[in-house]
Amino acid sequence: MGRKPVAQCSLTARQQNALDCIIRYQRKHGRTRTIRELSELLGIKSQYGVVDYLNRLEAKGKIR
């Protein structure tokens, strides 16, 4: 009974919200938001915090 592989873990509500925002914007504009734009949109003061979100989404196989 080990841990689930990271890619099989579900997203937190905030991670899902961030992913939804990224997907909607990319579909509408054909590009992704900048780190600064995501920081403002998600209410995360630190740009490192946004990078951490992106890294976690990538580790879970949701973005690349």
Secondary structure, DSSP 8 states (H G I E B T S, - for coil): -----GGGS---HHHHHHHHHHHHHHHHHSS---HHHHHHHHT-S-HHHHHHHHHHHHHTTS--
